[in-house]
């Protein structure tokens, strides 16, 4: 029999409504799976079994009373520990916030609760979402469910390894430069970064405010659409949140994609200093062949300014981070170093002890590029180049409905391979960063394997084009049939101990 | 234009961060490596290009100014490292 923890959310929902399975049984299956593999995966920073059980029992009572339940009601979810949860510590995987207990829920968390989703735990990540491997967590790295010696990606690595390793049916991540899509690709699951402003950032601990977005990490495309339905939409608490109501993201699933115009931008395959691995490129080209068979029109194209994305990002994101993280001064919340004689000494010592190396490096970089005499050369220049990148995408979307590329230049890399060379780590983000610079939505879904590890296919769309991306992703997913092959591999995780 | 160790130390002061001599040396090297990568931006002609501060075309988002309850002081102060009554306590700022 199929273990319940392997199910997608929509498959589990069908069993719940048919009364074949209880929400409690589904949850217990997931908790047992966590018991079995968590010591090796380390996806979670904190588990919430008791509140989860109470929620599951409440859903079962509702079903028993003959009431209808929502599509995600009673479904266990892994929540990135960057979203505030009332009364539950929210650490951002940092010593700085190790004991921080938020007095309010993030809007996304509130919406999940209202949808009846069960948060089973809060997941590991790179400290303050700065990183591409989850190795920058102050509480130790997570591991890739496909190969424990490899990283799950980052910064939402814990949510991706939890969903990929069947420790939750759904996951929530955040994406500033690829932090949903790259770990989703590495762990063989689906990840969607919505258009900037589509999902509220209220209660999301800020990294780079002009880039951060919350989004789903799921086992298939349908679940991503369902989770978007739960979290997207206007929020009076976030004035950068788009004020118009979100559409039904499941509406286009199953519709034909005949005539879909796909552009394949060459800068996402080769750039100075970076070359997409041959095996990754082969998987992506094979996926494009399948799209052609499904009736899509495919054309190579060029976005010449995309080559400036990496330096632009590594100026703008650290600049915003240096400002956002100035709030951690040991005064109102967070870590405070005692025994210092004046307030500057207290702030400096608290930040010294509270922050890890990568966070310090980005604060330094950001402070420098914003400092007197360098602002025009770095920050202003980068903000102008950002306009050029954005315009490249706008022009491309006049010709194409969707752009397709690899999500990352390689499959998951070994733990420790890039920790000592920040520039090498940054180059890994080459395919995902341009999307955040333009604020457009992009989705990663599994498109095969290179050396036995999952490859991610990235679909990019114009602002607010999530429905088109989901429709195109669904068409591929159904035709290619890669879904849930991770189950066997997740079984290997169990055996690997 | 390579950054000297003294300049890095100055940025550390502005950032309210502290580094050992060894860390400072390593940071200087890494920062210069990263800044070198930024040089490619000079190849982009931005003479007639406006800066992007917001990626989606949105003007002011307004709502009615409706009073609603704020966090009570005890809740707002619950995470304070040190407090006195309804205040955050910090080391002496002025002599």
Interface residues (C-beta under 8 A of the other chain):
Chain A: X99 X100 X101 X103 X104 X195 X196 X197 X210 X236 X239 X240 X241 X242 X243 X272 X305 X307 X308 X310 X311 X312 X314 X315 X322 X326 X329 X330 X331 X332 X333 X334 X335 X336 X340 X341 X342 X343 X344 X345 X346 X347 X348 X349 X351 X352 X355 X360 X361 X363 X364 X365 X367 X368 X371 X378 X380 X381 X382 X383 X384 X385 X386 X387 X388 X390 X422 X423 X426 X437 X438 X439 X463
Chain B: X3 X8 X11 X12 X14 X15 X16 X17 X18 X19 X27 X30 X31 X33 X34 X37 X38 X40 X41 X42 X43 X44 X46 X49 X50 X51 X52 X53 X54 X55 X56 X58 X61 X63 X71 X75 X76 X78 X79 X80 X81 X82 X88 X90 X91 X92 X93
